């Protein structure tokens, strides 16, 4: 599976509760702290829901 390096670049303040929970479930706790996740269909769907708040890079493993 592909791996992705994601980082939250925009604040979750004034965002719907579902988006806040999705960011937390992705492992994003603070701004600009990258997390490497595997590209499973579930995680890709979660990333797609909050892509306007994220920076996404594909990582060569």
N, CA, C and O atoms as a Maestro MAE file, in Angstrom:
{
 s_m_m2io_version
 :::
 2.0.0
}

f_m_ct {
 s_m_title
 :::
 protein
 m_atom[244] {
  # First column is atom index #
  i_m_mmod_type
  r_m_x_coord
  r_m_y_coord
  r_m_z_coord
  i_m_residue_number
  s_m_chain_name
  s_m_pdb_residue_name
  s_m_pdb_atom_name
  i_m_atomic_number
  :::
  1 25 0.823 -1.184 0.000 1 A "UNK " " N  " 7
  2 3 0.000 0.000 0.000 1 A "UNK " " CA " 6
  3 2 0.866 1.246 0.000 1 A "UNK " " C  " 6
  4 15 1.997 1.236 0.485 1 A "UNK " " O  " 8
  5 25 0.324 2.301 -0.543 2 A "UNK " " N  " 7
  6 3 1.030 3.572 -0.536 2 A "UNK " " CA " 6
  7 2 0.976 4.171 0.864 2 A "UNK " " C  " 6
  8 15 0.057 3.917 1.642 2 A "UNK " " O  " 8
  9 25 1.982 4.964 1.151 3 A "UNK " " N  " 7
  10 3 1.999 5.684 2.418 3 A "UNK " " CA " 6
  11 2 1.902 7.167 2.113 3 A "UNK " " C  " 6
  12 15 2.426 7.652 1.110 3 A "UNK " " O  " 8
  13 25 1.224 7.871 2.994 4 A "UNK " " N  " 7
  14 3 1.043 9.300 2.832 4 A "UNK " " CA " 6
  15 2 1.518 10.031 4.080 4 A "UNK " " C  " 6
  16 15 1.296 9.588 5.207 4 A "UNK " " O  " 8
  17 25 2.176 11.158 3.851 5 A "UNK " " N  " 7
  18 3 2.602 12.032 4.942 5 A "UNK " " CA " 6
  19 2 1.620 13.194 4.950 5 A "UNK " " C  " 6
  20 15 1.576 13.984 4.008 5 A "UNK " " O  " 8
  21 25 0.835 13.294 6.010 6 A "UNK " " N  " 7
  22 3 -0.172 14.346 6.090 6 A "UNK " " CA " 6
  23 2 0.134 15.240 7.286 6 A "UNK " " C  " 6
  24 15 0.634 14.785 8.315 6 A "UNK " " O  " 8
  25 25 -0.176 16.512 7.126 7 A "UNK " " N  " 7
  26 3 -0.007 17.475 8.209 7 A "UNK " " CA " 6
  27 2 -1.185 18.437 8.158 7 A "UNK " " C  " 6
  28 15 -1.632 18.834 7.082 7 A "UNK " " O  " 8
  29 25 -1.671 18.799 9.308 8 A "UNK " " N  " 7
  30 3 -2.764 19.768 9.385 8 A "UNK " " CA " 6
  31 2 -2.171 21.163 9.226 8 A "UNK " " C  " 6
  32 15 -1.281 21.549 9.984 8 A "UNK " " O  " 8
  33 25 -2.660 21.926 8.238 9 A "UNK " " N  " 7
  34 3 -2.113 23.255 7.992 9 A "UNK " " CA " 6
  35 2 -3.105 24.367 8.293 9 A "UNK " " C  " 6
  36 15 -2.736 25.542 8.310 9 A "UNK " " O  " 8
  37 25 -4.362 24.007 8.530 10 A "UNK " " N  " 7
  38 3 -5.375 25.000 8.895 10 A "UNK " " CA " 6
  39 2 -6.041 24.557 10.187 10 A "UNK " " C  " 6
  40 15 -6.128 23.365 10.480 10 A "UNK " " O  " 8
  41 25 -6.506 25.527 10.948 11 A "UNK " " N  " 7
  42 3 -7.094 25.259 12.249 11 A "UNK " " CA " 6
  43 2 -8.443 24.559 12.133 11 A "UNK " " C  " 6
  44 15 -9.150 24.698 11.135 11 A "UNK " " O  " 8
  45 25 -8.779 23.810 13.166 12 A "UNK " " N  " 7
  46 3 -10.087 23.148 13.215 12 A "UNK " " CA " 6
  47 2 -11.105 23.980 14.003 12 A "UNK " " C  " 6
  48 15 -12.231 23.532 14.219 12 A "UNK " " O  " 8
  49 25 -10.725 25.164 14.425 13 A "UNK " " N  " 7
  50 3 -11.659 26.052 15.118 13 A "UNK " " CA " 6
  51 2 -12.750 26.474 14.141 13 A "UNK " " C  " 6
  52 15 -12.474 26.763 12.977 13 A "UNK " " O  " 8
  53 25 -13.968 26.506 14.612 14 A "UNK " " N  " 7
  54 3 -15.156 26.854 13.812 14 A "UNK " " CA " 6
  55 2 -15.422 25.851 12.687 14 A "UNK " " C  " 6
  56 15 -16.012 26.207 11.667 14 A "UNK " " O  " 8
  57 25 -14.998 24.624 12.864 15 A "UNK " " N  " 7
  58 3 -15.278 23.550 11.907 15 A "UNK " " CA " 6
  59 2 -16.318 22.629 12.528 15 A "UNK " " C  " 6
  60 15 -16.431 22.560 13.752 15 A "UNK " " O  " 8
  61 25 -17.084 21.916 11.695 16 A "UNK " " N  " 7
  62 3 -18.064 20.969 12.251 16 A "UNK " " CA " 6
  63 2 -17.380 19.899 13.101 16 A "UNK " " C  " 6
  64 15 -16.220 19.552 12.881 16 A "UNK " " O  " 8
  65 25 -18.126 19.392 14.068 17 A "UNK " " N  " 7
  66 3 -17.595 18.392 15.000 17 A "UNK " " CA " 6
  67 2 -17.096 17.147 14.270 17 A "UNK " " C  " 6
  68 15 -16.110 16.543 14.693 17 A "UNK " " O  " 8
  69 25 -17.760 16.752 13.179 18 A "UNK " " N  " 7
  70 3 -17.332 15.578 12.421 18 A "UNK " " CA " 6
  71 2 -15.926 15.764 11.862 18 A "UNK " " C  " 6
  72 15 -15.128 14.827 11.869 18 A "UNK " " O  " 8
  73 25 -15.618 16.964 11.378 19 A "UNK " " N  " 7
  74 3 -14.288 17.225 10.832 19 A "UNK " " CA " 6
  75 2 -13.239 17.203 11.935 19 A "UNK " " C  " 6
  76 15 -12.133 16.708 11.722 19 A "UNK " " O  " 8
  77 25 -13.564 17.726 13.098 20 A "UNK " " N  " 7
  78 3 -12.634 17.693 14.228 20 A "UNK " " CA " 6
  79 2 -12.331 16.253 14.634 20 A "UNK " " C  " 6
  80 15 -11.185 15.908 14.918 20 A "UNK " " O  " 8
  81 25 -13.368 15.419 14.659 21 A "UNK " " N  " 7
  82 3 -13.178 14.015 15.032 21 A "UNK " " CA " 6
  83 2 -12.377 13.263 13.978 21 A "UNK " " C  " 6
  84 15 -11.586 12.380 14.309 21 A "UNK " " O  " 8
  85 25 -12.577 13.608 12.719 22 A "UNK " " N  " 7
  86 3 -11.826 12.971 11.645 22 A "UNK " " CA " 6
  87 2 -10.344 13.312 11.754 22 A "UNK " " C  " 6
  88 15 -9.496 12.435 11.590 22 A "UNK " " O  " 8
  89 25 -10.020 14.577 12.031 23 A "UNK " " N  " 7
  90 3 -8.624 14.966 12.212 23 A "UNK " " CA " 6
  91 2 -8.004 14.204 13.373 23 A "UNK " " C  " 6
  92 15 -6.868 13.739 13.283 23 A "UNK " " O  " 8
  93 25 -8.741 14.079 14.448 24 A "UNK " " N  " 7
  94 3 -8.233 13.365 15.623 24 A "UNK " " CA " 6
  95 2 -8.018 11.881 15.301 24 A "UNK " " C  " 6
  96 15 -7.032 11.286 15.735 24 A "UNK " " O  " 8
  97 25 -8.934 11.293 14.545 25 A "UNK " " N  " 7
  98 3 -8.827 9.883 14.181 25 A "UNK " " CA " 6
  99 2 -7.647 9.630 13.242 25 A "UNK " " C  " 6
  100 15 -7.083 8.536 13.239 25 A "UNK " " O  " 8
  101 25 -7.275 10.624 12.454 26 A "UNK " " N  " 7
  102 3 -6.116 10.499 11.571 26 A "UNK " " CA " 6
  103 2 -4.800 10.621 12.342 26 A "UNK " " C  " 6
  104 15 -3.730 10.370 11.788 26 A "UNK " " O  " 8
  105 25 -4.879 11.001 13.607 27 A "UNK " " N  " 7
  106 3 -3.673 11.123 14.421 27 A "UNK " " CA " 6
  107 2 -3.096 12.524 14.418 27 A "UNK " " C  " 6
  108 15 -1.961 12.732 14.848 27 A "UNK " " O  " 8
  109 25 -3.867 13.488 13.937 28 A "UNK " " N  " 7
  110 3 -3.392 14.871 13.877 28 A "UNK " " CA " 6
  111 2 -3.824 15.599 15.141 28 A "UNK " " C  " 6
  112 15 -5.018 15.772 15.390 28 A "UNK " " O  " 8
  113 25 -2.858 16.022 15.930 29 A "UNK " " N  " 7
  114 3 -3.158 16.674 17.202 29 A "UNK " " CA " 6
  115 2 -2.838 18.167 17.174 29 A "UNK " " C  " 6
  116 15 -3.547 18.962 17.791 29 A "UNK " " O  " 8
  117 25 -1.778 18.556 16.464 30 A "UNK " " N  " 7
  118 3 -1.355 19.956 16.420 30 A "UNK " " CA " 6
  119 2 -1.081 20.362 14.985 30 A "UNK " " C  " 6
  120 15 -0.883 19.510 14.119 30 A "UNK " " O  " 8
  121 25 -1.069 21.654 14.735 31 A "UNK " " N  " 7
  122 3 -0.777 22.170 13.400 31 A "UNK " " CA " 6
  123 2 0.661 21.858 13.007 31 A "UNK " " C  " 6
  124 15 1.563 21.887 13.844 31 A "UNK " " O  " 8
  125 25 0.866 21.564 11.744 32 A "UNK " " N  " 7
  126 3 2.184 21.353 11.137 32 A "UNK " " CA " 6
  127 2 2.986 20.208 11.743 32 A "UNK " " C  " 6
  128 15 4.213 20.204 11.653 32 A "UNK " " O  " 8
  129 25 2.319 19.240 12.355 33 A "UNK " " N  " 7
  130 3 2.981 18.039 12.856 33 A "UNK " " CA " 6
  131 2 2.642 16.898 11.904 33 A "UNK " " C  " 6
  132 15 1.511 16.410 11.922 33 A "UNK " " O  " 8
  133 25 3.583 16.459 11.075 34 A "UNK " " N  " 7
  134 3 3.257 15.419 10.089 34 A "UNK " " CA " 6
  135 2 3.060 14.041 10.716 34 A "UNK " " C  " 6
  136 15 3.658 13.705 11.738 34 A "UNK " " O  " 8
  137 25 2.206 13.263 10.070 35 A "UNK " " N  " 7
  138 3 1.920 11.889 10.452 35 A "UNK " " CA " 6
  139 2 1.966 11.057 9.185 35 A "UNK " " C  " 6
  140 15 1.444 11.476 8.152 35 A "UNK " " O  " 8
  141 25 2.587 9.876 9.248 36 A "UNK " " N  " 7
  142 3 2.634 8.978 8.096 36 A "UNK " " CA " 6
  143 2 1.576 7.900 8.291 36 A "UNK " " C  " 6
  144 15 1.563 7.202 9.305 36 A "UNK " " O  " 8
  145 25 0.685 7.771 7.302 37 A "UNK " " N  " 7
  146 3 -0.389 6.779 7.369 37 A "UNK " " CA " 6
  147 2 -0.383 5.941 6.100 37 A "UNK " " C  " 6
  148 15 0.043 6.403 5.041 37 A "UNK " " O  " 8
  149 25 -0.862 4.697 6.215 38 A "UNK " " N  " 7
  150 3 -0.978 3.837 5.048 38 A "UNK " " CA " 6
  151 2 -2.276 4.168 4.318 38 A "UNK " " C  " 6
  152 15 -3.281 4.514 4.938 38 A "UNK " " O  " 8
  153 25 -2.238 4.056 2.999 39 A "UNK " " N  " 7
  154 3 -3.367 4.451 2.168 39 A "UNK " " CA " 6
  155 2 -4.443 3.404 2.026 39 A "UNK " " C  " 6
  156 15 -4.699 2.942 0.914 39 A "UNK " " O  " 8
  157 25 -5.080 3.013 3.106 40 A "UNK " " N  " 7
  158 3 -6.209 2.086 3.018 40 A "UNK " " CA " 6
  159 2 -7.434 2.860 2.520 40 A "UNK " " C  " 6
  160 15 -7.469 4.086 2.634 40 A "UNK " " O  " 8
  161 25 -8.417 2.182 1.981 41 A "UNK " " N  " 7
  162 3 -9.608 2.877 1.490 41 A "UNK " " CA " 6
  163 2 -10.305 3.720 2.568 41 A "UNK " " C  " 6
  164 15 -10.836 4.790 2.273 41 A "UNK " " O  " 8
  165 25 -10.301 3.237 3.810 42 A "UNK " " N  " 7
  166 3 -10.943 3.979 4.887 42 A "UNK " " CA " 6
  167 2 -10.199 5.282 5.166 42 A "UNK " " C  " 6
  168 15 -10.818 6.336 5.305 42 A "UNK " " O  " 8
  169 25 -8.875 5.208 5.248 43 A "UNK " " N  " 7
  170 3 -8.097 6.404 5.529 43 A "UNK " " CA " 6
  171 2 -8.122 7.385 4.365 43 A "UNK " " C  " 6
  172 15 -8.126 8.597 4.580 43 A "UNK " " O  " 8
  173 25 -8.139 6.883 3.146 44 A "UNK " " N  " 7
  174 3 -8.225 7.782 1.992 44 A "UNK " " CA " 6
  175 2 -9.551 8.530 1.991 44 A "UNK " " C  " 6
  176 15 -9.601 9.697 1.602 44 A "UNK " " O  " 8
  177 25 -10.620 7.876 2.421 45 A "UNK " " N  " 7
  178 3 -11.911 8.547 2.541 45 A "UNK " " CA " 6
  179 2 -11.892 9.616 3.617 45 A "UNK " " C  " 6
  180 15 -12.471 10.688 3.445 45 A "UNK " " O  " 8
  181 25 -11.224 9.324 4.733 46 A "UNK " " N  " 7
  182 3 -11.117 10.314 5.811 46 A "UNK " " CA " 6
  183 2 -10.299 11.513 5.354 46 A "UNK " " C  " 6
  184 15 -10.656 12.656 5.642 46 A "UNK " " O  " 8
  185 25 -9.204 11.259 4.643 47 A "UNK " " N  " 7
  186 3 -8.362 12.342 4.135 47 A "UNK " " CA " 6
  187 2 -9.150 13.199 3.163 47 A "UNK " " C  " 6
  188 15 -9.018 14.423 3.168 47 A "UNK " " O  " 8
  189 25 -9.968 12.575 2.330 48 A "UNK " " N  " 7
  190 3 -10.756 13.313 1.343 48 A "UNK " " CA " 6
  191 2 -11.761 14.252 2.007 48 A "UNK " " C  " 6
  192 15 -12.041 15.325 1.474 48 A "UNK " " O  " 8
  193 25 -12.304 13.867 3.154 49 A "UNK " " N  " 7
  194 3 -13.299 14.684 3.847 49 A "UNK " " CA " 6
  195 2 -12.707 15.961 4.440 49 A "UNK " " C  " 6
  196 15 -13.416 16.957 4.589 49 A "UNK " " O  " 8
  197 25 -11.415 15.944 4.781 50 A "UNK " " N  " 7
  198 3 -10.799 17.119 5.408 50 A "UNK " " CA " 6
  199 2 -9.590 17.617 4.615 50 A "UNK " " C  " 6
  200 15 -8.702 18.258 5.177 50 A "UNK " " O  " 8
  201 25 -9.552 17.326 3.317 51 A "UNK " " N  " 7
  202 3 -8.385 17.691 2.509 51 A "UNK " " CA " 6
  203 2 -8.152 19.194 2.449 51 A "UNK " " C  " 6
  204 15 -7.031 19.628 2.183 51 A "UNK " " O  " 8
  205 25 -9.185 20.000 2.690 52 A "UNK " " N  " 7
  206 3 -9.032 21.449 2.677 52 A "UNK " " CA " 6
  207 2 -8.264 21.957 3.897 52 A "UNK " " C  " 6
  208 15 -7.872 23.123 3.937 52 A "UNK " " O  " 8
  209 25 -8.046 21.098 4.887 53 A "UNK " " N  " 7
  210 3 -7.301 21.477 6.086 53 A "UNK " " CA " 6
  211 2 -5.906 20.856 6.114 53 A "UNK " " C  " 6
  212 15 -5.135 21.120 7.036 53 A "UNK " " O  " 8
  213 25 -5.570 20.033 5.113 54 A "UNK " " N  " 7
  214 3 -4.354 19.224 5.160 54 A "UNK " " CA " 6
  215 2 -3.346 19.557 4.082 54 A "UNK " " C  " 6
  216 15 -3.672 20.140 3.048 54 A "UNK " " O  " 8
  217 25 -2.120 19.171 4.351 55 A "UNK " " N  " 7
  218 3 -1.051 19.103 3.367 55 A "UNK " " CA " 6
  219 2 -0.756 17.610 3.197 55 A "UNK " " C  " 6
  220 15 -0.515 16.907 4.178 55 A "UNK " " O  " 8
  221 25 -0.776 17.125 1.936 56 A "UNK " " N  " 7
  222 3 -0.662 15.694 1.684 56 A "UNK " " CA " 6
  223 2 0.501 15.437 0.734 56 A "UNK " " C  " 6
  224 15 0.599 16.071 -0.316 56 A "UNK " " O  " 8
  225 25 1.392 14.496 1.106 57 A "UNK " " N  " 7
  226 3 2.499 14.072 0.256 57 A "UNK " " CA " 6
  227 2 2.528 12.554 0.217 57 A "UNK " " C  " 6
  228 15 2.216 11.896 1.209 57 A "UNK " " O  " 8
  229 25 2.902 12.000 -0.927 58 A "UNK " " N  " 7
  230 3 3.065 10.560 -1.014 58 A "UNK " " CA " 6
  231 2 4.516 10.231 -0.632 58 A "UNK " " C  " 6
  232 15 5.451 10.885 -1.093 58 A "UNK " " O  " 8
  233 25 4.686 9.216 0.211 59 A "UNK " " N  " 7
  234 3 5.997 8.846 0.723 59 A "UNK " " CA " 6
  235 2 6.448 7.567 0.020 59 A "UNK " " C  " 6
  236 15 5.671 6.623 -0.123 59 A "UNK " " O  " 8
  237 25 7.695 7.541 -0.412 60 A "UNK " " N  " 7
  238 3 8.271 6.339 -0.998 60 A "UNK " " CA " 6
  239 2 8.756 5.441 0.130 60 A "UNK " " C  " 6
  240 15 9.611 5.837 0.922 60 A "UNK " " O  " 8
  241 25 8.212 4.233 0.202 61 A "UNK " " N  " 7
  242 3 8.575 3.334 1.287 61 A "UNK " " CA " 6
  243 2 9.494 2.229 0.816 61 A "UNK " " C  " 6
  244 15 9.896 1.380 1.611 61 A "UNK " " O  " 8
  :::
 }
 m_bond[243] {
  # First column is bond index #
  i_m_from
  i_m_to
  i_m_order
  :::
  1 1 2 1
  2 2 3 1
  3 3 4 2
  4 3 5 1
  5 5 6 1
  6 6 7 1
  7 7 8 2
  8 7 9 1
  9 9 10 1
  10 10 11 1
  11 11 12 2
  12 11 13 1
  13 13 14 1
  14 14 15 1
  15 15 16 2
  16 15 17 1
  17 17 18 1
  18 18 19 1
  19 19 20 2
  20 19 21 1
  21 21 22 1
  22 22 23 1
  23 23 24 2
  24 23 25 1
  25 25 26 1
  26 26 27 1
  27 27 28 2
  28 27 29 1
  29 29 30 1
  30 30 31 1
  31 31 32 2
  32 31 33 1
  33 33 34 1
  34 34 35 1
  35 35 36 2
  36 35 37 1
  37 37 38 1
  38 38 39 1
  39 39 40 2
  40 39 41 1
  41 41 42 1
  42 42 43 1
  43 43 44 2
  44 43 45 1
  45 45 46 1
  46 46 47 1
  47 47 48 2
  48 47 49 1
  49 49 50 1
  50 50 51 1
  51 51 52 2
  52 51 53 1
  53 53 54 1
  54 54 55 1
  55 55 56 2
  56 55 57 1
  57 57 58 1
  58 58 59 1
  59 59 60 2
  60 59 61 1
  61 61 62 1
  62 62 63 1
  63 63 64 2
  64 63 65 1
  65 65 66 1
  66 66 67 1
  67 67 68 2
  68 67 69 1
  69 69 70 1
  70 70 71 1
  71 71 72 2
  72 71 73 1
  73 73 74 1
  74 74 75 1
  75 75 76 2
  76 75 77 1
  77 77 78 1
  78 78 79 1
  79 79 80 2
  80 79 81 1
  81 81 82 1
  82 82 83 1
  83 83 84 2
  84 83 85 1
  85 85 86 1
  86 86 87 1
  87 87 88 2
  88 87 89 1
  89 89 90 1
  90 90 91 1
  91 91 92 2
  92 91 93 1
  93 93 94 1
  94 94 95 1
  95 95 96 2
  96 95 97 1
  97 97 98 1
  98 98 99 1
  99 99 100 2
  100 99 101 1
  101 101 102 1
  102 102 103 1
  103 103 104 2
  104 103 105 1
  105 105 106 1
  106 106 107 1
  107 107 108 2
  108 107 109 1
  109 109 110 1
  110 110 111 1
  111 111 112 2
  112 111 113 1
  113 113 114 1
  114 114 115 1
  115 115 116 2
  116 115 117 1
  117 117 118 1
  118 118 119 1
  119 119 120 2
  120 119 121 1
  121 121 122 1
  122 122 123 1
  123 123 124 2
  124 123 125 1
  125 125 126 1
  126 126 127 1
  127 127 128 2
  128 127 129 1
  129 129 130 1
  130 130 131 1
  131 131 132 2
  132 131 133 1
  133 133 134 1
  134 134 135 1
  135 135 136 2
  136 135 137 1
  137 137 138 1
  138 138 139 1
  139 139 140 2
  140 139 141 1
  141 141 142 1
  142 142 143 1
  143 143 144 2
  144 143 145 1
  145 145 146 1
  146 146 147 1
  147 147 148 2
  148 147 149 1
  149 149 150 1
  150 150 151 1
  151 151 152 2
  152 151 153 1
  153 153 154 1
  154 154 155 1
  155 155 156 2
  156 155 157 1
  157 157 158 1
  158 158 159 1
  159 159 160 2
  160 159 161 1
  161 161 162 1
  162 162 163 1
  163 163 164 2
  164 163 165 1
  165 165 166 1
  166 166 167 1
  167 167 168 2
  168 167 169 1
  169 169 170 1
  170 170 171 1
  171 171 172 2
  172 171 173 1
  173 173 174 1
  174 174 175 1
  175 175 176 2
  176 175 177 1
  177 177 178 1
  178 178 179 1
  179 179 180 2
  180 179 181 1
  181 181 182 1
  182 182 183 1
  183 183 184 2
  184 183 185 1
  185 185 186 1
  186 186 187 1
  187 187 188 2
  188 187 189 1
  189 189 190 1
  190 190 191 1
  191 191 192 2
  192 191 193 1
  193 193 194 1
  194 194 195 1
  195 195 196 2
  196 195 197 1
  197 197 198 1
  198 198 199 1
  199 199 200 2
  200 199 201 1
  201 201 202 1
  202 202 203 1
  203 203 204 2
  204 203 205 1
  205 205 206 1
  206 206 207 1
  207 207 208 2
  208 207 209 1
  209 209 210 1
  210 210 211 1
  211 211 212 2
  212 211 213 1
  213 213 214 1
  214 214 215 1
  215 215 216 2
  216 215 217 1
  217 217 218 1
  218 218 219 1
  219 219 220 2
  220 219 221 1
  221 221 222 1
  222 222 223 1
  223 223 224 2
  224 223 225 1
  225 225 226 1
  226 226 227 1
  227 227 228 2
  228 227 229 1
  229 229 230 1
  230 230 231 1
  231 231 232 2
  232 231 233 1
  233 233 234 1
  234 234 235 1
  235 235 236 2
  236 235 237 1
  237 237 238 1
  238 238 239 1
  239 239 240 2
  240 239 241 1
  241 241 242 1
  242 242 243 1
  243 243 244 2
  :::
 }
}
